[in-house]
Amino acid sequence: MGWPQSTGRMSLTQKSKAEVLSPRNAMALDTLAGVRGEMARLYRFGLNGKIRSDEMTRVVYVLKEVRACLEAEILIDVQQRLAVLSRDLDNHNGHRVLHQATFPRS
């Protein structure tokens, strides 16, 4: 069995952090837009041969998990807001107040 052929690409662990993740292009990973931007940046690195596709796949998988956590936090926030609104509707002067959508008359 021979050695794998070199593709000229270095893994992320072989490059210095500054070389791979320059601060100029760093994305905040605390928002969905930031996670999406980081995924796109890694995709471009892969297309340009700056990282191997298996490295890109592994990091994108982690970013997908971060995205899922962010989405879960957003869902919890929305559920809490709906519960407060529902409580407010139920307790509005002891009467249930229903807000109807306004539609333009034809």
C-alpha positions in Angstrom: 0.0 0.0 0.0 1.5 3.4 -1.0 1.2 6.8 0.5 -1.9 8.9 -0.6 -1.1 11.4 -3.3 -0.7 14.9 -2.2 -3.1 17.4 -3.7 -1.2 20.5 -2.6 -3.9 21.3 -0.2 -3.2 21.7 3.5 -5.6 20.7 6.2 -6.8 23.4 8.5 -4.7 21.9 11.3 -1.5 22.3 9.3 -2.1 26.0 8.6 -1.8 28.7 11.1 -5.1 30.0 12.5 -4.4 33.5 11.1 -3.9 32.1 7.6 -7.1 30.1 7.5 -9.4 32.3 9.6 -8.3 35.8 9.0 -10.0 38.4 11.3 -11.0 40.4 8.3 -13.4 37.6 7.1 -14.4 36.2 10.5 -18.1 35.8 11.0 -20.0 36.0 14.3 -21.6 32.6 14.9 -24.3 33.9 17.2 -26.8 34.7 14.4 -28.2 32.6 11.6 -26.8 35.1 9.1 -23.3 34.7 10.6 -23.5 30.9 10.4 -24.7 31.1 6.8 -21.9 33.5 6.0 -19.3 31.2 7.5 -20.6 28.2 5.6 -20.4 30.3 2.4 -16.8 31.3 3.2 -15.8 27.7 3.8 -17.5 26.7 0.6 -15.4 29.3 -1.3 -12.3 28.1 0.4 -13.1 24.6 -0.8 -13.8 25.8 -4.4 -10.5 27.7 -4.4 -8.5 24.7 -3.1 -7.6 26.4 0.2 -9.1 23.5 2.3 -9.8 19.9 1.5 -13.4 18.9 0.9 -13.4 16.5 3.9 -12.2 19.3 6.2 -14.9 21.6 4.8 -17.5 19.0 5.2 -16.6 18.4 8.8 -16.6 22.1 9.7 -19.9 22.7 7.8 -21.5 19.8 9.8 -20.6 21.6 13.0 -22.0 24.8 11.7 -25.2 23.1 10.8 -25.4 21.9 14.5 -24.8 25.5 15.6 -27.6 26.7 13.3 -30.0 24.1 14.7 -29.2 25.4 18.2 -29.9 29.0 17.1 -33.1 28.0 15.5 -34.2 26.2 18.7 -33.5 29.3 20.7 -35.5 31.4 18.3 -38.4 28.9 18.5 -38.4 29.0 22.3 -38.4 32.8 22.2 -41.4 32.8 19.8 -43.2 30.3 22.0 -42.7 32.4 25.1 -43.9 35.6 23.3 -47.0 33.8 22.1 -47.7 32.6 25.6 -47.5 36.2 26.9 -49.7 37.5 24.1 -52.2 34.7 24.7 -52.2 35.5 28.5 -52.7 39.2 27.7 -55.6 38.4 25.5 -57.2 36.2 28.1 -56.8 38.7 30.8 -57.8 41.9 29.0 -60.3 43.4 31.5 -61.6 40.0 32.2 -62.8 39.7 28.7 -61.3 37.8 25.8 -60.5 40.2 23.1 -60.2 38.8 19.6 -58.3 40.8 17.0 -59.6 40.2 13.5 -57.4 40.7 10.5 -58.4 43.7 8.4 -58.9 42.9 4.8 -59.5 45.5 2.1 -63.1 45.6 0.8 -63.6 44.7 -2.8 
